[in-house]
Amino acid sequence: MKVTLKNLTKEFPSRNKKQPKPVVAVNDFTLEIENGMLIALLGPSGCGKSTTLNLLSGLQKPTGGEIYFGDDDVTNLPPENRGVGLVFQNYALYPHLTVKQNITFPLENRRGKDKLTKAEMSEMATEVARLVQIDELLDRKPSELSGGQQQRVAIARALVKQPRVLLLDEPLSNLDARLRLQTREEIRRIQRSTGITTVFVTHDQEEAMSISDMIVVMKEGVLQQKGRPQEVYDDPCNLFVAKFLGTPPVNVFDGEIKGGKLYIGNEAVMSFDAPDGAVDVAIRPEGFTLEGEGCFTCSLDRVEVMGRDISVVADHSASQNEVIRAIVDSDNLDTLKGDKVVFGLKPNKVYVFNKTTGERI
């Protein structure tokens, strides 16, 4: 099912009597989601991603704009008539019902020609439980399940309705690190098996990048950038996107363009054809090298051994980060001696931004 958002806006009334201007949670948001894609709405708390999901589900009505499922305008359609499956962060399972009863619950409210027999509901519940690999747990109560198993029940309950669109609102936040990794892989497997268009809301950029066909980065209700995860990571359109994506985070420096050269401090680190002036320079941790001649001198703080790679922790007077982190091959460990380190830079991992607007130059 193709999903289209056109100029979607959601405003909430201000609770501040001194500033009665409404709070804009989603601002002129336009997006096309192709049939069968898994996309992630990604951004910090308060960026509008959960509000966008609530608008898609029908739990909230937009102040302006339109929502289409295929060719159907669902902007003002009630949630129960949209054909969406919604999975919440807190699972929202009924504690007094078994797993099977929790899964079949949405089917029991069907009426008229859509009404199902108990045998049909049982068969559908068993089938979807098998898909999410909980078919051996159907007689248990939620209290007898682990967090990951409860999450799978919630996903099964959303899928049993055979929704046109699946909406996941930070579904992994309550899980520990190991379960989170396992469950996100399961979500991707299930989505590929069903082919359902899926919208996944998260503030965790690693989650978003690992399982999504496309990520949509949001800030203050505004779409900042969309695209395939690696493309957005490699080619950020502004400083916010560059800083939000990546672990360890991108290293940001005060820089200057002067005479066709890019300077950090008093060192010309690379040629750069742009008007002279102050800029922000961002360098990915993997953008530093120790082979050959270097052009960028930093104070060496320490080296953290990671096995295959090493993390070189350094300082520089122009750095906007507390420390600089460079990820280099562990074969370079023996070359790191003394209190200075001289890096080379990979040009494709160096980004230059307008100092005032934050837009990429």
N, C-alpha and C positions, 0 to 999 in steps of 0.2 A: 504494500500500500504506500503510494507516494504521499508525503505530508508536506504541505506548503503553508508557511507563515508569511503574511503580507502586512508590513508596517504595523506589527503588533505592539500595542502600548498598554501598560497597566499602571494606573496611578492610585495611590492610597491617600486618604485625607490626613493632613498633618495633625499631630496631637500637640504641637507647640503653638500656643495661642499668639505668641509674639511673631511667629513666622508661619502664617496660615497657608503658605504655598504647598500644594500637594507633593507627596513623595513619589517620584517616578521610579518604579521598580523595574519595569521593562520599557525601553525607549526606542520606538520605531524599528522594531526587530523584524528583519526579513530573512527567510531561510527556506531552502528547498531540500528535502530529505528524500532521496531516491528509494524506490521500492526495495525492501529487503536489506537495507543498510542498518548498521549499528553505529549511532553517532553519540558522542559524549558532549554534554554541556559542561564546560569546565570554567572554574573561576573561584575567587576567594569568597568567603561568607559575605552575604549581602549584595552579590553581583547580579541577582535576578534569575539565576538558573532554576531554582525550585519554583519560583513564581511562573516562569515560562512553562514548566512541566504541569503546574496546576491549571494553567490556561489551556494546555493541550488536552488535559483530562476532562475539563469542564467544571472542575471544583471551584474555579474562579472565572468571572466574566471579564473580558478585556475592556479597557476604556476606549480603545480604538483599534482598528485593523481587522484582519480576517484570518480564519484558519480553515484549511481545506484538507480533507482526507480523500485522495484521488480527485474526482471532480465534484465531490459533495462539500458544500459549505456547512461546516459544523460549528461555526462561531457561536451560535446561540442555542445549540443542541444540548439537552441535559446529558450528564455523564453516562447514565444508564443506556442511552441511545447512541453513543458514539462508537461502541465496539472497542473499548480500550481495556487493557489489563494493567493494573497499577500495583507495584510492589513498593511498600514503604520501608523506611529505615528500621522501624521497630517491629516488623513482621506482622503485627496485628492479628495474631491467631487466636481462635476461641479456645481457652484453656480446658473447657469441659467437654470438648469434642475430640474425637480421634483424628488422626491425620487424614484418613479417608473422608470423614465427615467435613473436615475443614476444606478439603479440596472440592467436594461436591456441593458445598453450600451455595455458591453462585448459581448453580444449575437448578436448584430447588425453587427459585423464584420465577422460572420461566412459565408463561401462561399461553393458552391458545394453541396454535399450530406448533409453537416452539417447545411445548411442554414435553418432558422426557419421562420415561418409565424409570423405576429404581434400577432395573437391570442395565438400562442404557447409561445412566449416571455412574453406576459402578464400573462399567466397562471403560468409560471415558476417564474416570479417576485412576484406574489401574494403568491405563495406557500412558497417561501423562506422568504418573509416578514412576513408571519404568524409564521414561525419557530423562527425568531428573535424578534417577538412581536412588529412589526411596521406596521402591515397591515392596521391600521387606519390612517397612515400618508403618504400614497402613493402619494397624490396630493400636498403635501407641498414642499417648496423649502428648501435647507439646512439651510438658514438663519433663518428659522422659527422653527428650532429644537434645543434641548438642546445638550450639548456635548456628553452625553451618547447615545442619539438618533442618532446623526450623526455617532457615532462609530458603531452602529448597522447597519446603512445603508452601511457603508464600509464593514462590515462583510458579509452582504447579497449580496453585489456586488461580493465579492470573492467567495461566496458559489454557486451563480446562475450558474457559469461556470461548476459546478459539478467537482471540481478539484480532482486530485489524492492525492495532498498534500496541506495542508493549512499552510501558513507562516504568523506569526504575529510579527511585529517589534515594540516592546514597545508600544502596542496599548492602554495602559491605562495611559500613562504619562501625558496627557493633561487634565485629569479628576480630580475633587476634591476627597477628601478622601472617602466620602460616595458613590459617583458615581463609584469610582474605585472598591470598594468592591462589589457593585451590579453588575457591568459589568463583573468582573472576574468570578462571579458565573454564569452569563449568558453564558460566553464563554465556561465554563465547561459543562453547560447543552447542549448547541448547539453541542459541540464536541461529547458528548456522544450520542446525538440523531442521528447525521450523521455518526458517526464511522470513520470520516476522520482522517488520520494520520496528526498530527498537531505539528508544531515547534513554540515555543513561546519564544521570546527574551525579557529579562528583566534584570535590575540591582537590582530589588527589591526582596530580598530573601523571604519575606513574601508572595508576589504574587506567586512566583515560587513554594513554598512549599505547598501552599493551594490548587492549582488546578492541579498540574502535576502528571502524573504516574511515571515520572522519571526526575531527574534534572541532568544537566551536568554543573559542575563548571569549569570555564575557567580563566586562568591568562596568560597574554602576549602571547595569541595565542595557548597556550598549554592546553590540557585537564588535569585537576587536579584530578577530581573524578566524577564518575557517579553512579547513583543508585536511589532507591526509596527515597523520601525526608526524611522520618524519619530515614532511615538507614544511610544516609550521615550525618545527624545531630548528630546521636548517635555515629557514628564511623568514625570521620574525619581522612583522611589519612595523612594530614599534618597540620601545624599551620595556613597556609593561609585559608584552608577550615574551620577550627574550628573558626577562627576569622570572616570570612565572613558570616557564617550562625548563626542566633540567635539574638533575641531581648528580653531583653537587650543583648549586646554582651558578649562573653565569657570573663572571668577574667583571665589574663595572669600574671604569676609570674616568677621571677628568682628562680630556684630551684637547688637542688643538690642531686645526688644519692650517698649514703655513707653507706657501710656495709649492703646492702640489705634493706635500708630504704630510703624513699623519704623525703627530708627536704625542707621546705620553711622557710627561716630565720634560726633560731636556733631550730625550732620545727620539730620533725619527725611526719609527718602527716599520713603516711601509709607505709606498707611494699611494697617493689618494687624490683623484681629480675632482675637486669641489672648491667652492669659495672659501677663502680664509675665515677663520673664526673658531670660537670655543665649541666643543662637541662632547658628547658622552660616547665612550668607547666600551663595547662589551666583548669579552673574549670567553668562549666556552672553555671549561677545564681541559678538554681534550685538544684544544687549539694551540697548546704550548708544545714545543719540541726542545730536546737537548742535544740533538745531533747537528753537526756542522756549526757554522758561525751564528752566534746569537746577536740580537739587536735590542733586547729588552732586559735590563738589569734590575733584579729585586734582591731584597735582603732575605736570606734563607732563615726560616724559623725552625722547621723540623720536617722530617720525612715520615710518613705513615705507610707502613707496608701492608698491601692489600692482597698479596699473592702474585697474580699475573701482572698486576699494575702496581704502581706506587703513587701516593698522593703527596705532592710537594707543597708544603704550606709555607707561604712567603708573605712579605710585606712590601708596600710601595707607597710613597708619599701621595701619589695621585689616586690611590685606590679608594673607592666608595664603599667597598666591603670591609668587614672587620679584618679578614685575612684573604689572601689570594690562594686558591686551590688549583693546582695543575695536575692532571692525570697523565702520567707518562709510563712507558714500558719499564718493568722492573729490571731489565738489563742495564738501565742507566744508574742503578743504585750506587755503584762504586764511583761514579763521576761527581757525586754531590758531596763536596768537601768545602770546608771554610764557611764564611758567613755571607757569601754572595752566590747567587745563581743567575746565569745568563741564558735567557730563553730565546729560541726562534719562535716565530708565529706562523700558523697556517692561515693564509689569507681568507679562505672560505669559512673560517670559524671566528673571524673578526667582524664585528658589526658596528657601524657608526650611526649615531642618532642626533637629531637636532636637539640642542641643549634646552630650548624653550618648549617645544611641542612634544618631544619624545618620539617623533616620527623618524623612520629610517631614512638615511641619506643615501 
